[in-house]
Amino acid sequence: MSSIKGKIITVVGSGLIGRSWAMVFMSGGYMVKIYDNIPGQASGAITEIRKQIEELQQAKMLRGNLTAAEQLSLLSSHDDLLQALEGAFFVQECVFEDLEAKQTVFHEVENLVTESVILSSSTSCLMPSNVFSRVQNRTRCIISHPVNPPYYVRLVELVPHPETLPAVMDVAYSLMTDVGQAPVRLRKEIDGFALNRVQYAIIAESWRLVQDGVISVKDIDLVMSEGLGMRYAFIGPIETMHLNAPEGMEDYLQRYSEGIKRVLNTFGPVPDFSGEPADRIIKEICELIPAEQEHLTARRERRDQLLMGLAKLKK
């Protein structure tokens, strides 16, 4: 990893995810150029990043070995794409979740960088084969899907295009590890990647249980936050299976596989998330957390503070 340490990373897009990626890369000692095609947006992002970095330092939650001032000295803003890409070995695209917008970005970027530059997208649900369809050399293309907020939630899903070279995956994995993230490699592209496929399965069954009158919104959320979530904050579902029987996984399957299959066969169809059930669930959650911005903002700040504490504990 020493061969790329200290080199330049270009972040295209200065919204929430772009700012978060910039902070993560800076924490690892990389020079970061942040670009936005709207004049003034990138410089505005630096103002917001400075505020967050200084607050993190004050809270003793700043990542990496550099001070806030040292990290901020690595950051620059650009309104010119060519200037932003100059010298970069890795480009992290963070524009809004629109296929055509991302395709346009990578088409423009490819024409301005050398063949060795890795092109990475932050998409959460678009397939690599679609995102990079207008790129001529797709061997250096990869999805690096973070979890919001990536500064506290370290997982990054690395998803290859069918033509992506193994060496590109290796560099992306090393980079993400070097800056303190927890990368996972998908061996091939699949709709929803891994995190969202698991998340959507949980959402669907939680929705069905509330929709069918089995449990309340408040209580199904407690099932996760005070039950499964406690466990899954440190170990995943496969390790959980392995540890939950005296003799490990083989013993677990002998004991519980028939029961698992029986329950799975009772699962209903995919919810359509509309109509009367949706109205009822919206009403319930809004009674717990009103949808006005002041309440949502306060709850998001609480979420981030809790994630900050959990990140500190896991560290």
BAVO-625834 format. One record per residue (C-alpha): residue in one letter; residue number from 1; x, y, z. Coordinates in steps of 0.2 Angstrom, whole numbers. Last residue first. Example, Ala and Ser with C-alpha at 12.3 -4.5 7.8 and 13.67 -1.06 7.14 Angstrom:
<nodes>
+---+-----+-------+-------+-------+
| r |   k |    px |    py |    pz |
+---+-----+-------+-------+-------+
| S |   2 |    68 |    -5 |    36 |
| A |   1 |    62 |   -22 |    39 |
+---+-----+-------+-------+-------+
</nodes>
This chain:
<nodes>
+---+-----+-------+-------+-------+
| r |   k |    px |    py |    pz |
+---+-----+-------+-------+-------+
| K | 315 |   -62 |     2 |    90 |
| K | 314 |   -79 |    -7 |    93 |
| L | 313 |   -83 |     4 |   107 |
| K | 312 |   -78 |    20 |    98 |
| A | 311 |   -89 |    15 |    83 |
| L | 310 |  -103 |    12 |    95 |
| G | 309 |  -101 |    29 |   102 |
| M | 308 |  -101 |    37 |    85 |
| L | 307 |  -116 |    26 |    80 |
| L | 306 |  -125 |    33 |    95 |
| Q | 305 |  -121 |    51 |    91 |
| D | 304 |  -126 |    48 |    73 |
| R | 303 |  -142 |    41 |    78 |
| R | 302 |  -146 |    55 |    90 |
| E | 301 |  -142 |    68 |    76 |
| R | 300 |  -154 |    58 |    65 |
| R | 299 |  -167 |    59 |    78 |
| A | 298 |  -165 |    78 |    81 |
| T | 297 |  -166 |    81 |    62 |
| L | 296 |  -181 |    70 |    61 |
| H | 295 |  -190 |    80 |    75 |
| E | 294 |  -185 |    97 |    68 |
| Q | 293 |  -189 |    92 |    50 |
| E | 292 |  -207 |    87 |    54 |
| A | 291 |  -211 |    69 |    52 |
| P | 290 |  -216 |    66 |    70 |
| I | 289 |  -206 |    52 |    78 |
| L | 288 |  -217 |    40 |    89 |
| E | 287 |  -234 |    45 |    82 |
| C | 286 |  -226 |    47 |    65 |
| I | 285 |  -221 |    29 |    66 |
| E | 284 |  -238 |    23 |    69 |
| K | 283 |  -247 |    34 |    56 |
| I | 282 |  -234 |    29 |    43 |
| I | 281 |  -238 |    11 |    47 |
| R | 280 |  -257 |    13 |    46 |
| D | 279 |  -256 |    23 |    29 |
| A | 278 |  -244 |     9 |    22 |
| P | 277 |  -256 |    -5 |    27 |
| E | 276 |  -270 |     5 |    20 |
| G | 275 |  -263 |     7 |     2 |
| S | 274 |  -244 |     6 |    -2 |
| F | 273 |  -228 |    -4 |     3 |
| D | 272 |  -231 |   -17 |   -11 |
| P | 271 |  -226 |   -31 |     1 |
| V | 270 |  -217 |   -46 |    -6 |
| P | 269 |  -228 |   -61 |    -4 |
| G | 268 |  -230 |   -70 |    13 |
| F | 267 |  -217 |   -79 |    23 |
| T | 266 |  -224 |   -96 |    30 |
| N | 265 |  -212 |  -106 |    20 |
| L | 264 |  -198 |   -97 |    29 |
| V | 263 |  -205 |  -104 |    46 |
| R | 262 |  -204 |  -122 |    40 |
| K | 261 |  -187 |  -120 |    32 |
| I | 260 |  -180 |  -113 |    48 |
| G | 259 |  -188 |  -127 |    59 |
| E | 258 |  -181 |  -140 |    48 |
| S | 257 |  -164 |  -132 |    48 |
| Y | 256 |  -163 |  -130 |    67 |
| R | 255 |  -155 |  -145 |    76 |
| Q | 254 |  -145 |  -153 |    62 |
| L | 253 |  -141 |  -136 |    55 |
| Y | 252 |  -134 |  -130 |    71 |
| D | 251 |  -124 |  -146 |    74 |
| E | 250 |  -115 |  -144 |    57 |
| M | 249 |  -113 |  -125 |    61 |
| G | 248 |  -104 |  -127 |    78 |
| E | 247 |  -104 |  -141 |    91 |
| P | 246 |  -114 |  -133 |   105 |
| A | 245 |  -126 |  -124 |    94 |
| N | 244 |  -128 |  -105 |    93 |
| L | 243 |  -110 |  -101 |    89 |
| H | 242 |  -110 |  -107 |    71 |
| M | 241 |  -127 |   -99 |    68 |
| T | 240 |  -121 |   -82 |    75 |
| E | 239 |  -106 |   -84 |    64 |
| I | 238 |  -117 |   -85 |    49 |
| P | 237 |  -128 |   -71 |    54 |
| G | 236 |  -114 |   -58 |    58 |
| I | 235 |  -105 |   -54 |    73 |
| F | 234 |  -101 |   -38 |    82 |
| A | 233 |  -116 |   -26 |    79 |
| Y | 232 |  -126 |   -41 |    74 |
| R | 231 |  -129 |   -47 |    92 |
| M | 230 |  -136 |   -31 |    99 |
| G | 229 |  -145 |   -28 |    82 |
| L | 228 |  -154 |   -45 |    84 |
| G | 227 |  -162 |   -41 |   100 |
| E | 226 |  -163 |   -23 |   108 |
| S | 225 |  -162 |   -13 |    92 |
| M | 224 |  -169 |   -27 |    80 |
| V | 223 |  -184 |   -33 |    90 |
| L | 222 |  -186 |   -16 |    97 |
| D | 221 |  -190 |   -10 |    79 |
| I | 220 |  -203 |   -23 |    79 |
| D | 219 |  -210 |   -17 |    95 |
| K | 218 |  -212 |     1 |    90 |
| V | 217 |  -220 |    -3 |    74 |
| S | 216 |  -233 |   -14 |    83 |
| I | 215 |  -234 |   -34 |    81 |
| V | 214 |  -244 |   -47 |    73 |
| G | 213 |  -257 |   -36 |    65 |
| D | 212 |  -254 |   -43 |    48 |
| Q | 211 |  -246 |   -26 |    42 |
| V | 210 |  -234 |   -26 |    57 |
| L | 209 |  -228 |   -43 |    53 |
| R | 208 |  -228 |   -40 |    35 |
| W | 207 |  -217 |   -24 |    36 |
| S | 206 |  -205 |   -33 |    48 |
| E | 205 |  -203 |   -47 |    35 |
| A | 204 |  -201 |   -35 |    20 |
| I | 203 |  -188 |   -24 |    30 |
| I | 202 |  -178 |   -38 |    35 |
| A | 201 |  -177 |   -45 |    18 |
| Y | 200 |  -173 |   -28 |    11 |
| Q | 199 |  -158 |   -26 |    23 |
| V | 198 |  -151 |   -42 |    17 |
| R | 197 |  -153 |   -38 |    -1 |
| N | 196 |  -147 |   -20 |     3 |
| L | 195 |  -131 |   -26 |    11 |
| A | 194 |  -126 |   -39 |    -2 |
| F | 193 |  -127 |   -30 |   -19 |
| G | 192 |  -145 |   -23 |   -23 |
| D | 191 |  -145 |   -32 |   -40 |
| I | 190 |  -130 |   -43 |   -41 |
| E | 189 |  -112 |   -40 |   -48 |
| K | 188 |   -99 |   -54 |   -45 |
| R | 187 |   -87 |   -59 |   -32 |
| L | 186 |   -93 |   -46 |   -20 |
| R | 185 |   -78 |   -40 |    -9 |
| V | 184 |   -80 |   -33 |     8 |
| P | 183 |   -71 |   -17 |    14 |
| A | 182 |   -71 |   -12 |    32 |
| Q | 181 |   -65 |     6 |    32 |
| G | 180 |   -50 |    13 |    41 |
| V | 179 |   -41 |    23 |    28 |
| D | 178 |   -29 |     9 |    24 |
| T | 177 |   -43 |    -4 |    23 |
| M | 176 |   -52 |     6 |    10 |
| L | 175 |   -36 |     8 |     0 |
| S | 174 |   -31 |   -10 |     1 |
| Y | 173 |   -48 |   -16 |    -5 |
| A | 172 |   -48 |    -3 |   -19 |
| V | 171 |   -30 |    -9 |   -24 |
| D | 170 |   -35 |   -27 |   -24 |
| M | 169 |   -51 |   -25 |   -33 |
| V | 168 |   -41 |   -16 |   -47 |
| A | 167 |   -28 |   -30 |   -47 |
| P | 166 |   -43 |   -43 |   -49 |
| L | 165 |   -47 |   -34 |   -66 |
| T | 164 |   -65 |   -28 |   -68 |
| E | 163 |   -73 |   -35 |   -84 |
| P | 162 |   -89 |   -41 |   -76 |
| H | 161 |   -90 |   -24 |   -66 |
| P | 160 |   -84 |   -27 |   -49 |
| V | 159 |   -93 |   -24 |   -32 |
| L | 158 |   -83 |   -18 |   -17 |
| E | 157 |   -96 |   -15 |    -3 |
| V | 156 |   -89 |    -3 |    10 |
| L | 155 |   -93 |    -6 |    29 |
| R | 154 |   -86 |     7 |    41 |
| V | 153 |  -101 |    14 |    49 |
| Y | 152 |   -95 |    30 |    58 |
| Y | 151 |   -87 |    40 |    44 |
| P | 150 |   -98 |    31 |    32 |
| P | 149 |  -114 |    39 |    38 |
| N | 148 |  -122 |    31 |    28 |
| V | 147 |  -115 |    14 |    22 |
| P | 146 |  -102 |    15 |     8 |
| H | 145 |  -104 |     7 |    -9 |
| S | 144 |   -87 |     6 |   -19 |
| I | 143 |   -92 |     1 |   -36 |
| I | 142 |   -78 |    -3 |   -48 |
| C | 141 |   -71 |     1 |   -65 |
| R | 140 |   -52 |    -2 |   -70 |
| T | 139 |   -56 |   -16 |   -83 |
| R | 138 |   -70 |    -5 |   -90 |
| N | 137 |   -60 |     3 |  -103 |
| Q | 136 |   -72 |    11 |  -115 |
| V | 135 |   -84 |    18 |  -102 |
| R | 134 |  -101 |    21 |  -108 |
| S | 133 |  -108 |     6 |   -99 |
| F | 132 |  -100 |    10 |   -83 |
| V | 131 |  -116 |    12 |   -72 |
| N | 130 |  -125 |    -1 |   -81 |
| S | 129 |  -113 |   -15 |   -80 |
| P | 128 |  -109 |    -9 |   -62 |
| M | 127 |  -127 |   -12 |   -57 |
| L | 126 |  -136 |     3 |   -49 |
| C | 125 |  -142 |     1 |   -30 |
| S | 124 |  -131 |    10 |   -18 |
| T | 123 |  -120 |    20 |   -31 |
| S | 122 |  -104 |    26 |   -24 |
| S | 121 |   -94 |    24 |   -40 |
| S | 120 |   -76 |    20 |   -43 |
| L | 119 |   -65 |    24 |   -58 |
| I | 118 |   -47 |    18 |   -55 |
| V | 117 |   -33 |    28 |   -65 |
| S | 116 |   -21 |    17 |   -74 |
| E | 115 |   -28 |    21 |   -92 |
| T | 114 |   -24 |    40 |   -90 |
| V | 113 |   -37 |    53 |   -86 |
| L | 112 |   -47 |    66 |   -95 |
| N | 111 |   -58 |    56 |  -107 |
| E | 110 |   -62 |    43 |   -94 |
| V | 109 |   -69 |    58 |   -83 |
| E | 108 |   -82 |    63 |   -96 |
| H | 107 |   -89 |    46 |   -99 |
| F | 106 |   -88 |    43 |   -80 |
| V | 105 |   -99 |    58 |   -76 |
| T | 104 |  -111 |    55 |   -90 |
| Q | 103 |  -114 |    37 |   -85 |
| K | 102 |  -117 |    43 |   -67 |
| A | 101 |  -130 |    56 |   -73 |
| E | 100 |  -139 |    44 |   -84 |
| L |  99 |  -140 |    31 |   -70 |
| D |  98 |  -147 |    43 |   -57 |
| E |  97 |  -142 |    41 |   -38 |
| F |  96 |  -135 |    59 |   -35 |
| V |  95 |  -117 |    62 |   -38 |
| C |  94 |  -103 |    53 |   -28 |
| E |  93 |   -90 |    47 |   -40 |
| Q |  92 |   -73 |    42 |   -31 |
| V |  91 |   -59 |    44 |   -43 |
| F |  90 |   -42 |    35 |   -39 |
| F |  89 |   -24 |    38 |   -45 |
| A |  88 |   -27 |    57 |   -46 |
| G |  87 |   -13 |    68 |   -53 |
| E |  86 |   -24 |    80 |   -62 |
| L |  85 |   -43 |    75 |   -59 |
| A |  84 |   -48 |    91 |   -51 |
| Q |  83 |   -40 |   102 |   -64 |
| L |  82 |   -48 |    93 |   -78 |
| L |  81 |   -65 |    94 |   -69 |
| D |  80 |   -65 |   113 |   -66 |
| D |  79 |   -75 |   119 |   -51 |
| H |  78 |   -62 |   113 |   -38 |
| S |  77 |   -60 |   112 |   -20 |
| S |  76 |   -44 |   107 |   -10 |
| L |  75 |   -41 |    95 |     5 |
| L |  74 |   -24 |    89 |    12 |
| S |  73 |   -22 |   105 |    23 |
| L |  72 |   -39 |   100 |    31 |
| Q |  71 |   -31 |    84 |    37 |
| E |  70 |   -16 |    93 |    45 |
| A |  69 |   -27 |   106 |    53 |
| A |  68 |   -39 |    92 |    61 |
| T |  67 |   -24 |    83 |    68 |
| L |  66 |   -17 |    68 |    59 |
| N |  65 |   -16 |    50 |    66 |
| G |  64 |   -32 |    44 |    59 |
| R |  63 |   -50 |    47 |    64 |
| L |  62 |   -56 |    61 |    74 |
| M |  61 |   -67 |    56 |    88 |
| K |  60 |   -59 |    65 |   102 |
| A |  59 |   -75 |    76 |   104 |
| Q |  58 |   -65 |    92 |   100 |
| Q |  57 |   -57 |    83 |    85 |
| L |  56 |   -74 |    78 |    79 |
| E |  55 |   -80 |    96 |    80 |
| E |  54 |   -65 |   102 |    71 |
| I |  53 |   -68 |    89 |    57 |
| Q |  52 |   -86 |    93 |    56 |
| K |  51 |   -84 |   112 |    54 |
| R |  50 |   -70 |   110 |    42 |
| I |  49 |   -80 |    98 |    31 |
| E |  48 |   -95 |   111 |    31 |
| T |  47 |   -83 |   124 |    24 |
| I |  46 |   -75 |   112 |    12 |
| A |  45 |   -92 |   108 |     5 |
| G |  44 |   -95 |   126 |     2 |
| S |  43 |   -79 |   127 |    -9 |
| A |  42 |   -86 |   112 |   -18 |
| Q |  41 |  -103 |   120 |   -21 |
| G |  40 |   -96 |   137 |   -27 |
| P |  39 |   -99 |   134 |   -45 |
| I |  38 |  -111 |   119 |   -48 |
| N |  37 |  -100 |   106 |   -57 |
| D |  36 |   -94 |    99 |   -41 |
| Y |  35 |   -76 |    93 |   -37 |
| I |  34 |   -67 |    88 |   -21 |
| K |  33 |   -48 |    86 |   -22 |
| V |  32 |   -42 |    75 |    -8 |
| M |  31 |   -23 |    72 |    -3 |
| Y |  30 |   -22 |    56 |     6 |
| G |  29 |   -17 |    55 |    24 |
| G |  28 |   -29 |    41 |    30 |
| S |  27 |   -41 |    54 |    39 |
| M |  26 |   -41 |    63 |    22 |
| F |  25 |   -49 |    48 |    14 |
| V |  24 |   -63 |    47 |    26 |
| M |  23 |   -66 |    65 |    27 |
| A |  22 |   -67 |    66 |     8 |
| W |  21 |   -79 |    51 |     8 |
| S |  20 |   -90 |    60 |    20 |
| R |  19 |   -91 |    76 |    10 |
| G |  18 |   -95 |    66 |    -6 |
| I |  17 |  -108 |    56 |     3 |
| L |  16 |  -117 |    72 |    10 |
| G |  15 |  -115 |    82 |    -6 |
| S |  14 |   -99 |    87 |   -15 |
| G |  13 |   -99 |    77 |   -31 |
| V |  12 |   -84 |    70 |   -39 |
| V |  11 |   -71 |    65 |   -26 |
| T |  10 |   -53 |    65 |   -33 |
| I |   9 |   -40 |    55 |   -24 |
| I |   8 |   -22 |    61 |   -24 |
| K |   7 |    -7 |    51 |   -18 |
| G |   6 |     0 |    51 |     0 |
| K |   5 |     0 |    32 |     1 |
| I |   4 |     0 |    24 |   -17 |
| S |   3 |    16 |    14 |   -16 |
| S |   2 |    15 |    11 |     3 |
| M |   1 |     0 |     0 |     0 |
+---+-----+-------+-------+-------+
</nodes>
